Amino acid sequence: MDEPVYLKRPAEAPATGGDPAVRKRVSEMLSEIERGGVDAVRAYSRELDDWDPPTFEVGAEQVAAASASLPDALKESIAFAQTQIRQFAELQRATLTDFEAETLPGVFLGQRQVPVSSVGAYCPSGRVPMLACAFMTVLVPKVAGVGTVIACSPPRGGELHAPTLHSIATSGADRIYALGGVQALAAMAFGLLDGGAPLDAVDMIVGPGNAFVAEAKRQLFGRVGIDLLAGPSEVAVIADDSADPELVAADLLGQAEHGPTSPAVLITTSEALGRAVIDEVARQLDELDLRGDGSADTPRRAWSDHGTVMVAADRDHAAALSDEVATEHLEVHTSDDAWYLERLRNYGSIFLGSRATVAFSDKAIGTNHTLPTGRAARYTGGLSVAKFLKTLTYQRIDADEGVRAIAPHVVEISRADLMPAHEATAAKRLARVQPDA
């Protein structure tokens, strides 16, 4: 593939692999919590969050108080978003079906879609709370039919963030805990959550978090299932000369706002558009500076260190570059949006046309915002209702004719594999339905 023309290159190379110090610290914490149980969970909660309540479980009265404290407009917006996420998850669920088919005379093969039994959702509440996390990680498994969904969210200033708590509760969490960080994931994975009736270890842990939370998920994978190993949020925009530079710049900065290491990439077939976007980004950052609250600091650093603008020769070149980037969020602002939708292969979620923007999906449009990062879109999609379902296959033989059709081939393949015990399982069944075999 030909190199593009770069109008802006990132000042820093993207991080690859985890921080060894983070890996070591998380490993030590998980080992200590597994050995020490609830006492170790409490010790880390005191040390890291200055939080040691009589119980970590959040009661109905606390939920009610949090909900009552919110303005009606916010509660209405949360309910709207939940309706959209639920509706899309239900549409996805309808595409995942059970079936049974007779593939040979008397041979029946089938599959069942069976929900995971229990899920632990981690809903962070740090610099930016991300209310929609609960919609994606609590509500969606409930649509899938998961029996028990518990949620953990860290305290902020000695209490749970009221909008986050309301979002978790109204998304359908069965139990809610005011507990954060590695200790929360370990408590869910090891079955150490206190309060009310005892809880077993969950089968799966989902939800975003900082580098320590992501590393804990990585180390716990296998003992429990996980959704994704997510890194910094990413965005790429494909734009031609029909694009609006103001909207393109705004959407690049919208994702750069997530963190100082968030990549923001523009792939354009128009050098003039690329230069206009660079100028517009600078103008909008200056506009954010006027707020006087540091709002521009994070997106400015992300754009400086991880922003890229490249000019492609044509739309085929642009699509190839985009598939190589394999971004988490991909916007397309062109006169050929339908062509790009058909051609592109590697992205977490795609946003077609200037009316669509990543923030719509982040908050309320209905698709799940938990998406692959770090070029993982080359081999996986994002979180969906399907992630909480196990596709379980079965087989049944109702007639001797089915045994006679299959067993001779299994005998031959097992001999070639030098596996006589396998061969015997087929041969003995064949002998029962075909005595002269």
Kinemage of the C-alpha trace (Angstrom):
@kinemage 1
@onewidth
@group {chain A} dominant
@subgroup {mainchain}
@vectorlist {calphas} color= white
{ca met a 1} P 0.000 0.000 0.000
{ca asp a 2} L 1.304 3.445 -0.930
{ca glu a 3} L 2.204 5.834 1.853
{ca pro a 4} L -0.164 8.776 2.335
{ca val a 5} L 0.937 12.386 2.470
{ca tyr a 6} L 1.078 13.429 6.122
{ca leu a 7} L -0.086 16.915 7.019
{ca lys a 8} L 0.274 16.077 10.716
{ca arg a 9} L 2.021 13.197 12.397
{ca pro a 10} L 1.606 12.181 16.047
{ca ala a 11} L 4.345 13.444 18.331
{ca glu a 12} L 4.389 10.125 20.200
{ca ala a 13} L 4.227 6.556 18.996
{ca pro a 14} L 1.182 4.635 20.251
{ca ala a 15} L 1.822 2.634 23.393
{ca thr a 16} L 2.226 -1.090 22.829
{ca gly a 17} L 1.840 -3.636 25.594
{ca gly a 18} L 1.075 -2.905 29.215
{ca asp a 19} L 3.132 -1.148 31.842
{ca pro a 20} L 5.236 -3.767 33.713
{ca ala a 21} L 4.759 -1.850 36.962
{ca val a 22} L 0.974 -1.965 36.521
{ca arg a 23} L 1.097 -5.691 35.737
{ca lys a 24} L 3.147 -6.376 38.850
{ca arg a 25} L 0.972 -4.266 41.139
{ca val a 26} L -2.271 -5.814 39.858
{ca ser a 27} L -0.882 -9.324 40.167
{ca glu a 28} L 0.102 -8.641 43.770
{ca met a 29} L -3.340 -7.208 44.559
{ca leu a 30} L -5.227 -10.120 43.012
{ca ser a 31} L -3.073 -12.651 44.855
{ca glu a 32} L -3.496 -10.837 48.171
{ca ile a 33} L -7.276 -10.561 47.741
{ca glu a 34} L -7.600 -14.222 46.776
{ca arg a 35} L -5.689 -15.167 49.930
{ca gly a 36} L -7.172 -12.593 52.272
{ca gly a 37} L -10.763 -12.497 51.073
{ca val a 38} L -13.097 -9.702 52.155
{ca asp a 39} L -10.550 -8.347 54.656
{ca ala a 40} L -8.093 -7.725 51.813
{ca val a 41} L -10.813 -6.093 49.720
{ca arg a 42} L -11.555 -3.738 52.598
{ca ala a 43} L -7.880 -3.009 53.181
{ca tyr a 44} L -7.375 -1.947 49.568
{ca ser a 45} L -10.584 0.092 49.604
{ca arg a 46} L -9.333 1.976 52.656
{ca glu a 47} L -5.876 2.464 51.161
{ca leu a 48} L -6.904 3.532 47.660
{ca asp a 49} L -10.309 5.186 48.097
{ca asp a 50} L -10.402 6.019 51.817
{ca trp a 51} L -13.635 4.004 51.819
{ca asp a 52} L -14.645 1.448 54.455
{ca pro a 53} L -18.430 1.528 54.990
{ca pro a 54} L -20.252 -1.055 57.147
{ca thr a 55} L -21.314 -2.726 53.889
{ca phe a 56} L -20.321 -2.034 50.303
{ca glu a 57} L -23.810 -2.891 49.100
{ca val a 58} L -25.997 0.061 48.163
{ca gly a 59} L -29.505 -0.128 49.613
{ca ala a 60} L -32.840 0.834 48.112
{ca glu a 61} L -33.017 3.991 50.217
{ca gln a 62} L -29.702 5.237 48.811
{ca val a 63} L -30.881 4.537 45.282
{ca ala a 64} L -34.134 6.391 45.893
{ca ala a 65} L -32.304 9.374 47.366
{ca ala a 66} L -29.925 9.518 44.408
{ca ser a 67} L -32.803 9.412 41.939
{ca ala a 68} L -34.734 12.091 43.837
{ca ser a 69} L -31.725 14.409 43.717
{ca leu a 70} L -31.586 14.483 39.916
{ca pro a 71} L -33.366 17.003 37.710
{ca asp a 72} L -36.264 15.601 35.720
{ca ala a 73} L -34.609 16.570 32.434
{ca leu a 74} L -31.620 14.321 33.168
{ca lys a 75} L -33.820 11.419 34.262
{ca glu a 76} L -35.847 11.774 31.074
{ca ser a 77} L -32.669 11.715 28.972
{ca ile a 78} L -31.406 8.633 30.801
{ca ala a 79} L -34.743 6.895 30.224
{ca phe a 80} L -34.652 7.868 26.536
{ca ala a 81} L -31.160 6.436 26.123
{ca gln a 82} L -32.087 3.234 27.935
{ca thr a 83} L -35.057 2.768 25.619
{ca gln a 84} L -32.830 3.097 22.555
{ca ile a 85} L -30.181 0.688 23.890
{ca arg a 86} L -32.831 -1.839 24.936
{ca gln a 87} L -34.559 -1.652 21.560
{ca phe a 88} L -31.348 -2.249 19.599
{ca ala a 89} L -30.299 -5.106 21.902
{ca glu a 90} L -33.705 -6.733 21.429
{ca leu a 91} L -33.319 -6.448 17.657
{ca gln a 92} L -29.900 -8.082 17.911
{ca arg a 93} L -31.286 -10.828 20.148
{ca ala a 94} L -33.966 -11.636 17.573
{ca thr a 95} L -31.250 -12.472 15.020
{ca leu a 96} L -29.646 -15.059 17.330
{ca thr a 97} L -31.834 -18.127 16.997
{ca asp a 98} L -32.039 -21.746 18.049
{ca phe a 99} L -32.391 -24.329 15.315
{ca glu a 100} L -32.411 -28.062 14.662
{ca ala a 101} L -31.880 -29.737 11.303
{ca glu a 102} L -31.781 -33.333 10.064
{ca thr a 103} L -28.445 -33.389 8.235
{ca leu a 104} L -28.460 -37.137 7.444
{ca pro a 105} L -31.258 -39.687 7.807
{ca gly a 106} L -31.849 -39.972 11.558
{ca val a 107} L -29.076 -37.459 12.425
{ca phe a 108} L -30.235 -34.234 14.038
{ca leu a 109} L -27.885 -31.308 14.750
{ca gly a 110} L -28.862 -28.098 16.490
{ca gln a 111} L -27.887 -25.105 18.531
{ca arg a 112} L -29.307 -23.233 21.501
{ca gln a 113} L -28.664 -19.661 22.607
{ca val a 114} L -28.177 -19.877 26.377
{ca pro a 115} L -27.510 -16.772 28.518
{ca val a 116} L -24.536 -16.566 30.842
{ca ser a 117} L -25.743 -17.106 34.415
{ca ser a 118} L -24.176 -14.070 36.100
{ca val a 119} L -22.362 -10.910 35.055
{ca gly a 120} L -20.411 -8.319 37.010
{ca ala a 121} L -20.524 -4.823 35.493
{ca tyr a 122} L -17.876 -2.251 36.409
{ca cys a 123} L -19.116 1.329 35.997
{ca pro a 124} L -16.288 3.810 36.581
{ca ser a 125} L -16.829 7.180 38.159
{ca gly a 126} L -13.545 8.982 37.785
{ca arg a 127} L -12.721 12.195 35.924
{ca val a 128} L -15.728 11.589 33.640
{ca pro a 129} L -18.438 9.314 35.080
{ca met a 130} L -19.860 7.874 31.794
{ca leu a 131} L -23.506 7.259 32.747
{ca ala a 132} L -24.054 5.217 29.580
{ca cys a 133} L -21.676 2.540 30.845
{ca ala a 134} L -24.577 1.140 32.856
{ca phe a 135} L -26.829 1.063 29.800
{ca met a 136} L -24.261 -0.982 27.880
{ca thr a 137} L -23.099 -3.342 30.616
{ca val a 138} L -26.160 -3.791 32.844
{ca leu a 139} L -29.187 -3.304 30.603
{ca val a 140} L -27.822 -5.271 27.613
{ca pro a 141} L -27.062 -8.493 29.542
{ca lys a 142} L -30.541 -8.256 31.036
{ca val a 143} L -31.974 -8.181 27.508
{ca ala a 144} L -29.858 -11.260 26.760
{ca gly a 145} L -31.554 -13.057 29.661
{ca val a 146} L -28.701 -13.062 32.179
{ca gly a 147} L -30.173 -14.089 35.532
{ca thr a 148} L -28.001 -11.992 37.844
{ca val a 149} L -26.230 -8.742 36.980
{ca ile a 150} L -24.328 -7.048 39.774
{ca ala a 151} L -22.654 -3.676 39.411
{ca cys a 152} L -19.714 -2.043 41.126
{ca ser a 153} L -18.936 1.669 40.969
{ca pro a 154} L -16.279 3.517 42.969
{ca pro a 155} L -17.182 6.198 45.509
{ca arg a 156} L -16.571 9.850 44.678
{ca gly a 157} L -15.833 11.938 47.752
{ca gly a 158} L -17.266 9.340 50.100
{ca glu a 159} L -20.450 8.568 48.180
{ca leu a 160} L -21.616 7.183 44.872
{ca his a 161} L -22.136 9.644 42.037
{ca ala a 162} L -25.929 10.096 42.053
{ca pro a 163} L -26.475 10.113 38.262
{ca thr a 164} L -24.336 6.970 37.930
{ca leu a 165} L -26.220 5.208 40.720
{ca his a 166} L -29.571 6.110 39.157
{ca ser a 167} L -28.362 4.885 35.761
{ca ile a 168} L -27.198 1.561 37.195
{ca ala a 169} L -30.389 0.963 39.167
{ca thr a 170} L -32.780 1.859 36.353
{ca ser a 171} L -30.784 -0.282 33.921
{ca gly a 172} L -31.806 -3.319 35.962
{ca ala a 173} L -28.866 -4.244 38.211
{ca asp a 174} L -29.851 -6.908 40.748
{ca arg a 175} L -27.278 -5.759 43.330
{ca ile a 176} L -25.141 -2.589 43.429
{ca tyr a 177} L -21.885 -2.089 45.313
{ca ala a 178} L -19.930 1.060 46.124
{ca leu a 179} L -16.525 -0.416 45.400
{ca gly a 180} L -13.903 0.533 42.853
{ca gly a 181} L -10.725 -0.479 41.118
{ca val a 182} L -8.936 -3.802 41.106
{ca gln a 183} L -10.510 -4.716 44.429
{ca ala a 184} L -13.999 -4.482 42.877
{ca leu a 185} L -13.131 -6.760 39.975
{ca ala a 186} L -11.433 -9.230 42.299
{ca ala a 187} L -14.434 -9.257 44.657
{ca met a 188} L -16.777 -10.027 41.756
{ca ala a 189} L -14.484 -12.674 40.273
{ca phe a 190} L -13.753 -14.393 43.599
{ca gly a 191} L -17.256 -14.143 45.073
{ca leu a 192} L -16.307 -11.817 47.941
{ca leu a 193} L -19.034 -9.188 47.854
{ca asp a 194} L -20.737 -8.699 51.211
{ca gly a 195} L -24.143 -7.481 52.351
{ca gly a 196} L -27.504 -9.202 51.947
{ca ala a 197} L -27.458 -12.768 50.715
{ca pro a 198} L -24.043 -14.185 49.793
{ca leu a 199} L -23.054 -13.900 46.133
{ca asp a 200} L -21.138 -16.492 44.173
{ca ala a 201} L -18.350 -15.517 41.838
{ca val a 202} L -19.677 -14.070 38.580
{ca asp a 203} L -19.149 -15.837 35.268
{ca met a 204} L -18.200 -12.720 33.349
{ca ile a 205} L -16.892 -9.202 34.022
{ca val a 206} L -17.592 -6.281 31.695
{ca gly a 207} L -17.046 -2.548 31.673
{ca pro a 208} L -14.297 0.042 31.143
{ca gly a 209} L -11.753 1.416 33.559
{ca asn a 210} L -8.252 2.780 33.973
{ca ala a 211} L -5.016 0.910 33.243
{ca phe a 212} L -5.262 -1.019 36.524
{ca val a 213} L -8.827 -2.142 35.848
{ca ala a 214} L -7.922 -3.177 32.291
{ca glu a 215} L -4.938 -5.155 33.569
{ca ala a 216} L -7.064 -6.840 36.241
{ca lys a 217} L -9.486 -7.960 33.528
{ca arg a 218} L -6.587 -9.323 31.505
{ca gln a 219} L -5.238 -11.308 34.443
{ca leu a 220} L -8.675 -12.571 35.490
{ca phe a 221} L -9.594 -13.717 31.968
{ca gly a 222} L -9.972 -17.472 31.957
{ca arg a 223} L -11.189 -17.561 35.502
{ca val a 224} L -14.059 -15.377 34.290
{ca gly a 225} L -15.059 -14.190 30.856
{ca ile a 226} L -14.541 -10.574 29.877
{ca asp a 227} L -15.930 -8.266 27.208
{ca leu a 228} L -12.816 -6.606 25.762
{ca leu a 229} L -9.355 -5.457 26.758
{ca ala a 230} L -9.977 -1.804 26.023
{ca gly a 231} L -7.274 0.815 25.693
{ca pro a 232} L -7.588 4.578 25.172
{ca ser a 233} L -10.640 5.689 23.185
{ca glu a 234} L -9.970 6.183 19.467
{ca val a 235} L -11.548 7.951 16.509
{ca ala a 236} L -10.802 8.156 12.811
{ca val a 237} L -12.639 10.242 10.241
{ca ile a 238} L -12.655 9.649 6.485
{ca ala a 239} L -13.545 12.904 4.739
{ca asp a 240} L -13.540 14.283 1.215
{ca asp a 241} L -13.944 17.805 -0.095
{ca ser a 242} L -17.674 17.717 0.650
{ca ala a 243} L -17.056 17.511 4.409
{ca asp a 244} L -17.623 20.349 6.879
{ca pro a 245} L -14.250 21.129 8.539
{ca glu a 246} L -15.951 22.457 11.669
{ca leu a 247} L -17.844 19.193 12.274
{ca val a 248} L -14.837 17.020 11.450
{ca ala a 249} L -12.653 18.972 13.897
{ca ala a 250} L -15.325 18.854 16.584
{ca asp a 251} L -15.650 15.086 16.261
{ca leu a 252} L -11.892 14.556 16.432
{ca leu a 253} L -11.721 16.626 19.615
{ca gly a 254} L -14.827 14.965 21.037
{ca gln a 255} L -12.982 11.676 21.328
{ca ala a 256} L -9.628 13.266 22.190
{ca glu a 257} L -11.443 14.584 25.283
{ca his a 258} L -11.497 11.025 26.692
{ca gly a 259} L -7.817 11.099 27.597
{ca pro a 260} L -4.357 12.430 26.712
{ca thr a 261} L -3.418 9.197 24.912
{ca ser a 262} L -6.548 8.982 22.733
{ca pro a 263} L -5.642 8.793 19.018
{ca ala a 264} L -7.586 11.043 16.626
{ca val a 265} L -6.974 10.385 12.923
{ca leu a 266} L -8.196 12.187 9.810
{ca ile a 267} L -7.928 10.398 6.471
{ca thr a 268} L -8.897 12.694 3.621
{ca thr a 269} L -8.781 12.705 -0.156
{ca ser a 270} L -8.562 16.506 -0.094
{ca glu a 271} L -5.432 18.302 1.073
{ca ala a 272} L -7.382 21.539 1.332
{ca leu a 273} L -9.905 19.875 3.648
{ca gly a 274} L -7.093 18.424 5.752
{ca arg a 275} L -5.462 21.830 6.224
{ca ala a 276} L -8.813 23.424 7.007
{ca val a 277} L -9.467 20.825 9.712
{ca ile a 278} L -6.055 21.414 11.286
{ca asp a 279} L -6.835 25.133 11.500
{ca glu a 280} L -10.314 24.423 12.851
{ca val a 281} L -8.978 22.114 15.557
{ca ala a 282} L -6.689 24.911 16.756
{ca arg a 283} L -9.598 27.380 16.772
{ca gln a 284} L -11.879 25.040 18.714
{ca leu a 285} L -9.185 24.266 21.273
{ca asp a 286} L -8.729 27.998 21.833
{ca glu a 287} L -12.506 28.269 22.217
{ca leu a 288} L -12.450 25.550 24.873
{ca asp a 289} L -9.662 27.456 26.652
{ca leu a 290} L -12.004 30.401 27.093
{ca arg a 291} L -14.091 28.315 29.497
{ca gly a 292} L -11.287 28.735 31.998
{ca asp a 293} L -11.776 25.306 33.548
{ca gly a 294} L -9.028 23.356 31.791
{ca ser a 295} L -11.479 21.759 29.352
{ca ala a 296} L -8.987 22.087 26.507
{ca asp a 297} L -6.035 20.527 28.332
{ca thr a 298} L -6.803 16.864 27.664
{ca pro a 299} L -7.927 17.139 24.013
{ca arg a 300} L -5.053 19.538 23.258
{ca arg a 301} L -2.484 17.087 24.565
{ca ala a 302} L -4.159 14.142 22.829
{ca trp a 303} L -4.253 16.004 19.503
{ca ser a 304} L -0.653 17.172 19.850
{ca asp a 305} L 0.725 13.771 20.822
{ca his a 306} L -1.627 11.376 19.025
{ca gly a 307} L -3.376 13.360 16.294
{ca thr a 308} L -2.791 12.428 12.646
{ca val a 309} L -3.883 13.957 9.355
{ca met a 310} L -3.112 12.004 6.188
{ca val a 311} L -4.031 12.628 2.573
{ca ala a 312} L -5.013 9.599 0.489
{ca ala a 313} L -4.705 9.377 -3.295
{ca asp a 314} L -8.335 8.319 -3.787
{ca arg a 315} L -11.210 6.582 -2.025
{ca asp a 316} L -9.685 3.101 -2.424
{ca his a 317} L -6.478 4.329 -0.824
{ca ala a 318} L -8.479 6.009 1.959
{ca ala a 319} L -10.379 2.790 2.676
{ca ala a 320} L -7.157 0.768 2.748
{ca leu a 321} L -5.567 3.238 5.165
{ca ser a 322} L -8.646 3.111 7.384
{ca asp a 323} L -8.635 -0.689 7.504
{ca glu a 324} L -4.967 -0.547 8.491
{ca val a 325} L -5.747 1.902 11.321
{ca ala a 326} L -8.658 -0.368 12.419
{ca thr a 327} L -10.030 2.285 14.739
{ca glu a 328} L -12.590 1.957 17.514
{ca his a 329} L -14.905 4.679 16.128
{ca leu a 330} L -14.946 5.470 12.408
{ca glu a 331} L -16.804 8.419 10.934
{ca val a 332} L -17.366 8.844 7.192
{ca his a 333} L -18.057 12.379 5.902
{ca thr a 334} L -18.058 11.959 2.128
{ca ser a 335} L -20.221 12.012 -0.973
{ca asp a 336} L -19.667 8.224 -1.217
{ca asp a 337} L -20.776 7.061 2.243
{ca ala a 338} L -22.622 3.982 0.930
{ca trp a 339} L -19.530 2.884 -1.005
{ca tyr a 340} L -17.393 3.131 2.120
{ca leu a 341} L -19.909 1.151 4.187
{ca glu a 342} L -19.735 -1.685 1.675
{ca arg a 343} L -15.938 -1.526 1.317
{ca leu a 344} L -14.650 -0.998 4.859
{ca arg a 345} L -13.883 -4.014 7.058
{ca asn a 346} L -11.980 -2.998 10.182
{ca tyr a 347} L -13.703 -0.738 12.723
{ca gly a 348} L -15.531 -1.017 16.014
{ca ser a 349} L -18.559 1.011 14.920
{ca ile a 350} L -19.094 3.240 11.884
{ca phe a 351} L -20.894 6.591 11.721
{ca leu a 352} L -22.098 7.479 8.244
{ca gly a 353} L -22.670 11.051 7.129
{ca ser a 354} L -22.256 14.402 8.810
{ca arg a 355} L -25.465 14.026 10.843
{ca ala a 356} L -24.038 11.075 12.772
{ca thr a 357} L -21.397 11.529 15.466
{ca val a 358} L -19.635 9.265 17.931
{ca ala a 359} L -21.153 11.059 20.914
{ca phe a 360} L -24.614 9.896 19.844
{ca ser a 361} L -23.481 6.279 20.227
{ca asp a 362} L -21.448 7.016 23.348
{ca lys a 363} L -24.565 8.248 25.123
{ca ala a 364} L -27.920 7.431 23.624
{ca ile a 365} L -28.464 6.275 20.031
{ca gly a 366} L -28.777 2.562 20.803
{ca thr a 367} L -25.664 0.750 19.577
{ca asn a 368} L -23.229 -0.429 22.242
{ca his a 369} L -20.308 1.894 22.911
{ca thr a 370} L -18.006 -0.807 24.310
{ca leu a 371} L -15.779 -1.338 21.271
{ca pro a 372} L -12.389 -2.809 20.328
{ca thr a 373} L -9.313 -0.580 20.534
{ca gly a 374} L -5.644 -1.027 19.709
{ca arg a 375} L -6.412 -2.402 16.212
{ca ala a 376} L -8.412 -5.285 17.696
{ca ala a 377} L -11.160 -4.350 15.218
{ca arg a 378} L -9.188 -6.455 12.726
{ca tyr a 379} L -10.550 -9.585 14.408
{ca thr a 380} L -13.472 -8.710 16.675
{ca gly a 381} L -16.514 -6.505 16.985
{ca gly a 382} L -17.736 -4.731 20.083
{ca leu a 383} L -19.885 -5.702 23.031
{ca ser a 384} L -23.394 -6.778 22.114
{ca val a 385} L -26.223 -8.921 23.369
{ca ala a 386} L -24.461 -11.850 21.657
{ca lys a 387} L -21.533 -11.597 24.081
{ca phe a 388} L -23.812 -12.635 26.935
{ca leu a 389} L -25.137 -15.689 25.085
{ca lys a 390} L -23.425 -19.033 24.661
{ca thr a 391} L -24.116 -20.752 21.347
{ca leu a 392} L -24.381 -24.371 22.502
{ca thr a 393} L -24.555 -27.136 19.934
{ca tyr a 394} L -26.097 -30.589 20.262
{ca gln a 395} L -26.480 -33.745 18.243
{ca arg a 396} L -28.938 -36.620 18.378
{ca ile a 397} L -29.183 -39.835 16.334
{ca asp a 398} L -32.661 -41.303 16.207
{ca ala a 399} L -32.122 -44.106 13.688
{ca asp a 400} L -29.592 -46.863 13.023
{ca glu a 401} L -29.231 -45.511 9.518
{ca gly a 402} L -27.507 -42.459 10.986
{ca val a 403} L -24.908 -44.610 12.756
{ca arg a 404} L -24.285 -46.572 9.555
{ca ala a 405} L -23.736 -43.296 7.673
{ca ile a 406} L -21.229 -41.765 10.094
{ca ala a 407} L -19.402 -44.541 11.960
{ca pro a 408} L -17.328 -46.009 9.070
{ca his a 409} L -15.807 -42.594 8.342
{ca val a 410} L -14.989 -42.022 12.011
{ca val a 411} L -13.309 -45.436 12.129
{ca glu a 412} L -11.107 -44.560 9.152
{ca ile a 413} L -10.171 -41.078 10.411
{ca ser a 414} L -9.448 -42.387 13.934
{ca arg a 415} L -7.099 -45.051 12.522
{ca ala a 416} L -5.225 -42.401 10.575
{ca asp a 417} L -5.037 -40.300 13.749
{ca leu a 418} L -3.562 -43.311 15.645
{ca met a 419} L -6.399 -43.079 18.180
{ca pro a 420} L -7.704 -46.634 18.736
{ca ala a 421} L -9.984 -45.687 21.647
{ca his a 422} L -11.769 -43.185 19.426
{ca glu a 423} L -11.991 -45.837 16.722
{ca ala a 424} L -13.559 -48.272 19.185
{ca thr a 425} L -16.369 -45.893 20.146
{ca ala a 426} L -17.477 -45.753 16.525
{ca ala a 427} L -16.785 -49.404 15.685
{ca lys a 428} L -18.767 -50.733 18.664
{ca arg a 429} L -21.801 -48.706 17.665
{ca leu a 430} L -21.493 -49.831 14.068
{ca ala a 431} L -21.337 -53.452 15.200
{ca arg a 432} L -24.616 -53.062 17.045
{ca val a 433} L -26.491 -51.834 13.976
{ca gln a 434} L -24.520 -53.751 11.348
{ca pro a 435} L -23.432 -57.080 12.866
{ca asp a 436} L -21.220 -58.016 9.918
{ca ala a 437} L -19.234 -54.758 10.108
